[in-house]
Amino acid sequence: MHIWEIILIATAIVAIATLIIRHQISLKRRAYLMREAINNRDYSFKLSTSGLLFGDKAMQQALNAMGEIIKEQSNRSEVDSWRNLSRVLTHEIMNTTAPIASISQALLNQEEIKGTRTEKGLETINTAVHHLNVFIESYRKMSQLDDPNCSLFPADEFFKQITSLFTQVNWNIENKNVSSLFADQTMLHQAVVNIVKNAVEAKAKNIGIKIDMTTTDDKKKYTDIYISNDGTTIPPDIAKIIFIPFFTTKSYGTGIGLALCRQIIVTLGGDIELTDSPYANYNTTFRVRLPYKGK
């Protein structure tokens, strides 16, 4: 064997070994990034499949799709946990306040109590119990959501109904050829109205809605509804916890609105999250993702 043949073979071996090593380093880095995403509960994290060999591409698509599945299951588990907690809390608190309200009202009806300091004290107790019952009743909604009755309905007509309720803001609706939505129309209406109501309370003057269809790596189709507004920006530290029940930044709030929205959307088989705005002049955007069942 000539020396130049040996050099050629050695060069080929080195080149192949280099490619293999680079490939393994790339796979290791991908594994690290996916692991970190899961540790940080970022189940929407995806890595590009561009330029990968068919085997690696199939594996990465499976991992990307797995993230979506984990996110969906995690959301359902979390919603069920909050729902069960709300059910227990509301039951126990209502059982405690019911006799207090009944006894205080019975005492207020007695003639000898009227006009005394005791009457004022009982009125304070009775009023406080009433407000607490109203507050707790709002949370009962989260534990008593009906099973959805999903069907197809016209998207444009649905949002026309929404805009008619909020004539004090300017609307910009962009529909990317999504003719129908698949959901329980009443439940979705309640969720979207809550989102828009929050935007109005955050002093929004303009609200944008963008409707589009997306296909995930596992070939599932979804309808994405982006609801944007130019109201007060939500700080990053608050953005992480806005969907948690009982949390509110309003002095008059109950913390039910966005928590209920999330429960509704997850119950409909979808997801809701804060995301980057598709519009340059809007501060806050919620993306509502629903299963796509269009024609």
N, C-alpha and C positions, 0 to 999 in steps of 0.2 A: 504494500500500500504506500502510495506516494505521500510525502509530507503535506502537500497541499490538500489531499483528500482528508488526512487526519485533522488538519486545521479547519476544513469545511464542516466536518462532522462535529468537532468540538464547538465550533461557533453555533451550529444548529442546536446542539444540546444546551448550551448556555442561553440561547435565545428562548428556547422552549421553557427552560427552568425559570427564566426571568418572567415570562408571561404567566406561568403557573403561580409564582410567588406573588406577583402583582394582583392576580385574580384572587388569591387567598386573602391578601391584605384588604382588598376591596370588600370581599364577603365579610371579613371580620369587622370592618368599619360599619357596614350595613347592619350587622347583628348588634353592634354596640348602640347605634342610633335607635334601632327599634326597641332594644331593651330599655334605654333611657326614656323613650317616649312612654312605654308602658309603666315604668316606675313613676313617672310624672302624671300618669292618668291622662295622657294625651293620645286617646285612641283614634283620633282623626289624622294622626301623623302618617304620612305616606312618603315612600321613596320612589324616584323615577325608575321606570323600566326601560327607558331609552338606551339603546346601544348594547343591551344585554343579549347574551346567547339565549336560544329558545328555552333551555332548561332553567337557567337563572331567571329569565323573565317570568316563566310560569311560577317559580318559587316566590319571587317578589310580589307578583300579583296575588298569590295566595296569602302572603303575609299582610299585604295591604287590606285585603278583604277580611282577614281575620280580625284586624283592628276594628273594622266597622261592626263585626259581629260582637266582639267583646264590649264595645261601646254601647251597642243596643241592649245587650243583656245587663250590663252595669246600670244603665239608665232605668230599665224596668225594675231591677232589684232595689235601686235607691228609691224610686217612686213608691214601690210597694211598702218599703220600710217607713217612709214618711207618712203614708196613708194609714198604716197600722198604728203608728205612734199618735197621729191625730185622732184616730178613732178612740184609742184608750184615754187620751187626755181629755177630749171633749166629754166622754161618758162620765169620767170621774168628777170633773169640775161641775158638770150640769147636775150630777147627783148631790154634790155638796151645796150648790147655790140654790137649788129648788126649795128646800125647807127654809132657808134664810129668807128668801123672797116671800114665801107663804106666811111665815110667822110675822115678819115685819109689816106686811100689808094687813094682816089680821089685827095687829096692835094699833095700826094707824086708824082703823075703822072704829076703835073704841072712843066713846065720847069724852071720857076722863083724860085722854091723852091730848086731845085737841088744844092748841094754844100754848102748850108747854114746851120746855127745852127738850123733853124726851121726844116730842113729835118731830122736831127738827133733826134730831139724831137719827130717828127711824127713817125719815125721808131721805137723809144722806145715804144710809145703808141700802134702802130700797132702790135708789137711783143708781148706786154703784153696782149693785147686783144686776140691775137691768142692763147697764152698759156692758158688764162682763158677759152676760148671756148673749147679747147681740154679737160681741166679739167672738165668742166661742162658736156661735151658730155659723159664722162665716167659715170657720175651719171645718165644720161638719161637712161642708160641700166637698172638701178634698177626700174625705173617706167614703163618700156616697155617690161617686160618679157612676152614672149608668153605663152599661155596656154600649159601645158605639154601634150605630146603625149606619154603616158606610154605604155610599152610593156615588155615582157620577153626577155632577151638576156643573152648569156653565161658570167658568172662572170669571169672565168679565161681568156677568150679572151679579155674582157674589160680591165683588169689590165695589160695584156700583151701589149696593145696599150699604156697605161699610162707609163709603164716602158721604152718603146722604146723611149720616149721623153726625159727621164732624165737618160742618160747613165753615167753621171758623179758621180752617187751615187750607193752604194751597196743596193740591194733589198732583203728583207726577207718576202716572202708572204706565209701566212698560211690560208688555206681555210678549215673550219669545215663543209664539205659536203654541201655547198651551191652552187648548180650547176648554178642557174640563178638569176639575179637581175631583179627587177621590177621597172622601172623608165623611164623617157625620157632620152635616152642614151646620146644625145647631151648635155643636160643640166647637167646631172650628170658628164659627162666628163669635162665640164668647171669647175664645183665646185671642183672636185678632183684635177685637174691640178693646180688650184689656191692654194689649200692647200699645194701641193707638192712644187710649186714654192716658196711659203713663207718659207718652210723648207729649200730649197736650199739657199735662200737669207739669212737665219739664220745660214749658214755655216754647214748644216747637211751633213754628209758623209754617213750615213746609214739610210734607211727608211724601216720600217716594216709595213706590212698590214696584219691584221687578220680579217677574215670574219667568222661570226658565226650567228646562228639563236637563237632568244630568244622569250619566251612566257611570257606575262605579266599576272597579277592576273586576268584580265578580259578575258583571253584566246586569246588575240590578238597576232599574230605572226609578228615579225619584223626581218629584216636582219640588223645586226650590223656590220659596217665596221670601224675598228680601224686603224687610220693612225698615226703612231708614227715616231719620228725622234730624232736624237741625236744632234740637233743644239742648239743654244743659248736658255736657259730656259726663258719662259715667266714669269715675276714677278707676284705675286698674285694680286697686285693692277691693273696691266694692263690686267690680264686675265679676269677681271670682265667686261671690256668695249671693248674687241677686236672686237666684232660683231657690234658695233655701227657705222653707216655710218659717214664719214668725219673724223674718228679717225685713226691716223697712227703714228707709232714711227719712220718712215723712212723720211729722209729729202726730198726724191724724190717721196714719196708715195702719193696716192690720197685718201686712206681710203676706196676704193671701193671693194678690193679683198674679204675679209672675210665677209663683209656685203652682198655682192652679193651672196657668197656661202650660207649664211644662208637663204636668200630669195629664192634661188633655191631649197634648201633642204626642206624648209617649204612648198613651192609651190608643191613639189612632195609628200606631205603628211607625211614628216618625220621630223627629228630634228637633230641638230648638236650642240655639246658642247665639251668643254675641259674636259678630264677625266683622271683618273689614267692610266698609261701605263701598258699594259699587258706584256711588255718587261722590263727586269731589267736595261738595259743599255741605254734606251731612255728617254729623258727629257720631251718631249711634245707629247701628244696624243689627236687627235680629234676623237670623236666617231660620225659617221654618221649613223643615224637610218632611215631605209626605210621600208615601208610596205612589208611584205613577201607574195609573190604570187607563190612560187615554187610548184612543183608537189609533 
